[in-house]
């Protein structure tokens, strides 16, 4: 579960973006592995995050939920600067939170917070981004991640019956993200909120 100590170590989306920007310009990366591989992905993800935040428009469905979702919620997201899925999904989460003042988005670096990460593994792995939704009393309402269901199902299918190299699959994921423009994630998050909060006023 998320604690006050976890929140104290978290940063806002803007702070995370600024950190990624700084690291991209200085040739650095977050996380335990500081190899050139991760440095290069941090630089690439800075460009992705800029583009995604700029081009993602809050859906009508997200706008329609603002009056309904009057519960104060905090989305705690485990992420790292080098993670391609985080670069695609975090800006969309930020847009949703920006649209609804009752949602506060906080980012926690995975490798700096192993105790928290180990509570939210995906099939035993430390897959990110991982979102944990809590209320004002630190009650956990639900989780999401590490990527939209369509992509996660695609990954499972490829692992069971491979048709391409994993590097090619990751490239295909990025193509999908670019075409989707954050619309699938926005819909998924609304459905999650409806389920977590049992809100009948969410019409979706």
Phi and psi in degrees as a GROMACS rama.xvg file:
@    title "Ramachandran Plot"
@    xaxis  label "Phi"
@    yaxis  label "Psi"
@TYPE xy
-81.1773  134.921  UNK-2
-115.009  171.878  UNK-3
-60.7264  -35.8107  UNK-4
-61.917  -37.7388  UNK-5
-64.1852  -43.8019  UNK-6
-64.1526  -36.8694  UNK-7
-63.212  -28.2613  UNK-8
-91.0399  -5.09811  UNK-9
-82.0645  165.928  UNK-10
-131.315  160.433  UNK-11
-73.7522  167.051  UNK-12
-61.3557  -41.4767  UNK-13
-60.892  -41.2153  UNK-14
-65.8392  -38.8651  UNK-15
-64.3724  -45.6112  UNK-16
-59.747  -44.9543  UNK-17
-62.722  -35.785  UNK-18
-65.9304  -45.2832  UNK-19
-62.5404  -40.9536  UNK-20
-60.1156  -47.0122  UNK-21
-61.4939  -45.2769  UNK-22
-66.3069  -39.1286  UNK-23
-62.2291  -39.8844  UNK-24
-76.0352  -27.2428  UNK-25
-97.4975  -5.36568  UNK-26
77.7484  40.5154  UNK-27
-122.155  -175.372  UNK-28
-159.235  156.488  UNK-29
-82.8083  173.507  UNK-30
93.5014  171.002  UNK-31
-74.9484  -30.5523  UNK-32
-93.6414  114.518  UNK-33
-102.427  21.6545  UNK-34
-67.5274  164.685  UNK-35
-60.7349  -31.4828  UNK-36
-55.6557  -47.8454  UNK-37
-76.5385  -31.7106  UNK-38
-62.5532  -43.5555  UNK-39
-64.2196  -39.6421  UNK-40
-70.4339  -32.3521  UNK-41
-63.0609  -42.5805  UNK-42
-63.454  -43.2365  UNK-43
-64.6029  -40.9999  UNK-44
-70.1172  -27.8221  UNK-45
-59.5684  -44.8451  UNK-46
-65.4999  -41.2005  UNK-47
-61.6671  -46.6901  UNK-48
-62.2137  -40.9548  UNK-49
-59.9142  -47.0853  UNK-50
-66.3164  -46.3311  UNK-51
-63.9273  -43.9548  UNK-52
-65.173  -36.5865  UNK-53
-71.7976  -37.1245  UNK-54
-95.4735  -12.7779  UNK-55
-81.4294  121.845  UNK-56
-104.046  132.304  UNK-57
-57.5213  128.833  UNK-58
-69.4888  160.645  UNK-59
-60.5355  -33.6833  UNK-60
-64.1829  -39.9057  UNK-61
-65.3284  -45.19  UNK-62
-61.4573  -38.1245  UNK-63
-68.6974  -18.8948  UNK-64
-89.1432  -8.17269  UNK-65
-58.3192  -46.8555  UNK-66
-69.4198  -29.1915  UNK-67
-77.7512  -42.1864  UNK-68
-84.9021  80.3054  UNK-69
-102.177  12.8855  UNK-70
-86.6896  138.428  UNK-71
-76.8191  116.661  UNK-72
-123.71  151.25  UNK-73
-123.002  127.538  UNK-74
-99.946  111.982  UNK-75
-98.9735  120.371  UNK-76
-118.461  121.85  UNK-77
-80.6202  129.861  UNK-78
-157.09  173.937  UNK-79
-146.45  158.77  UNK-80
-67.2798  -26.1236  UNK-81
-87.0077  -6.61572  UNK-82
-82.4266  118.009  UNK-83
-65.0279  -37.7669  UNK-84
-67.685  -36.6669  UNK-85
-65.0427  -40.9168  UNK-86
-63.1987  -31.5391  UNK-87
-83.4371  -34.7162  UNK-88
-95.8429  -34.0912  UNK-89
-59.7172  -44.3584  UNK-90
-61.3816  -33.7468  UNK-91
-68.4953  -42.4397  UNK-92
-59.7617  -39.7022  UNK-93
-63.9783  -37.8321  UNK-94
-64.2876  -41.4033  UNK-95
-63.4931  -46.2145  UNK-96
-64.9485  -34.9921  UNK-97
-65.8142  -35.1211  UNK-98
-74.1099  -35.8994  UNK-99
-111.649  109.145  UNK-100
-65.984  -11.1887  UNK-101
-84.9606  -6.36508  UNK-102
-105.892  123.342  UNK-103
-108.926  125.068  UNK-104
-101.513  126.753  UNK-105
-129.158  142.516  UNK-106
-113.901  135.49  UNK-107
-122.658  130.209  UNK-108
-75.0419  126.55  UNK-109
-57.1987  -53.3098  UNK-110
-71.7588  -20.84  UNK-111
-83.5343  -9.0283  UNK-112
-135.567  62.259  UNK-113
-62.9793  -34.0376  UNK-114
-62.7568  -41.0031  UNK-115
-70.8342  -45.6319  UNK-116
-58.3983  -41.467  UNK-117
-66.36  -13.7387  UNK-118
-84.8078  -12.0725  UNK-119
-131.101  48.3289  UNK-120
-74.8376  153.554  UNK-121
-112.629  109.111  UNK-122
51.9139  39.2753  UNK-123
84.2663  -3.33286  UNK-124
-107.899  157.503  UNK-125
-89.8936  53.1719  UNK-126
-71.2576  137.397  UNK-127
-134.127  158.412  UNK-128
-74.9609  150.662  UNK-129
-128.501  118.352  UNK-130
-99.9156  132.017  UNK-131
-118.469  122.405  UNK-132
-98.33  124.513  UNK-133
-128.12  157.988  UNK-134
-97.1297  -172.869  UNK-135
-64.0567  -20.7095  UNK-136
-99.7938  14.9473  UNK-137
66.8893  18.3615  UNK-138
-74.0299  131.19  UNK-139
-80.9853  122.79  UNK-140
-96.1085  -26.154  UNK-141
168.51  174.162  UNK-142
-134.472  161.266  UNK-143
-145.831  148.234  UNK-144
134.162  168.4  UNK-145
-94.0503  -0.12147  UNK-146
-159.487  165.498  UNK-147
-53.5594  150.004  UNK-148
-55.7588  -39.7905  UNK-149
-56.7453  -45.8253  UNK-150
-70.8359  -38.3298  UNK-151
-65.3361  -41.315  UNK-152
-64.6017  -38.3142  UNK-153
-61.6031  -43.2946  UNK-154
-61.7571  -46.8403  UNK-155
-60.7714  -40.0226  UNK-156
-64.252  -42.0583  UNK-157
-67.3383  -36.9132  UNK-158
-67.453  -34.0967  UNK-159
-75.5836  -41.4978  UNK-160
-139.157  84.2177  UNK-161
-62.5334  135.272  UNK-162
-121.39  -7.02739  UNK-163
-155.997  165.149  UNK-164
-68.6595  151.47  UNK-165
-61.304  -33.5349  UNK-166
-64.2072  -38.1552  UNK-167
-68.7689  -38.601  UNK-168
-61.3802  -42.4392  UNK-169
-61.5436  -38.4766  UNK-170
-64.7186  -39.1557  UNK-171
-65.3761  -35.5809  UNK-172
-60.6401  -43.3822  UNK-173
-66.5051  -35.9127  UNK-174
-62.5905  -43.087  UNK-175
-62.4138  -45.6785  UNK-176
-56.9514  -44.639  UNK-177
-63.0039  -41.2859  UNK-178
-71.4187  -35.7872  UNK-179
-73.5263  -30.8278  UNK-180
55.9786  35.5417  UNK-181
78.2981  3.71342  UNK-182
-71.5456  -39.5221  UNK-183
-64.3617  -44.3697  UNK-184
-63.1648  -41.2774  UNK-185
-59.1668  -43.5878  UNK-186
-66.2105  -42.2767  UNK-187
-60.9083  -41.6332  UNK-188
-67.5701  -35.2992  UNK-189
-65.555  -43.5177  UNK-190
-62.4906  -38.6697  UNK-191
-64.2292  -45.0486  UNK-192
-62.797  -39.478  UNK-193
-61.181  -41.0199  UNK-194
-71.4047  -46.3575  UNK-195
-64.4726  -39.1405  UNK-196
-100.404  -7.28882  UNK-197
53.8202  50.8481  UNK-198
-95.0708  110.235  UNK-199
-72.5206  -20.8727  UNK-200
-77.4136  -6.57782  UNK-201
-85.2634  107.744  UNK-202
-95.3553  95.7082  UNK-203
